[in-house]
Structures are given as C-alpha cells and as structure tokens.
Amino acid sequence: MARNELRPVVKLRSTAGTGYTYITRKNRRNDPERMVLRKYDPVARAHVDFREER
C-alpha cells in the first residue's frame, strides 16, 4: 500500500480568518470526515479551531 493512500497530507486553516495554516497527516481509515483541531494561531495570538481544507 502506498504511503499517500492511507495517511494523506492535509492543510489545517485557521477559522480566525488570519490565513495561518498547519500541515499534518491524518489516518483516512479512522477519520474519514474533515479534521478539526484546536491549535495556537500566532497571528491572532489565541487558540482557535483549525479546519481541514481540501
């Protein structure tokens, strides 16, 4: 099985509207829906939700 099939690279974009992104991998088999993580946005200087963009 290829590396990119099971664990694709996804971009997490800030919901604060700053345009800041994190890059990560996710397991498509365990998490088929879009990922939402609460992480630090250095532009907004606060913890906000980051949603997976496609």
Protein Blocks (a to p, Z undefined) as FASTA:
>chain_A
ZZklmmccdddddfklnopacdddddfklmmbccddddddfklopacdddddZZ
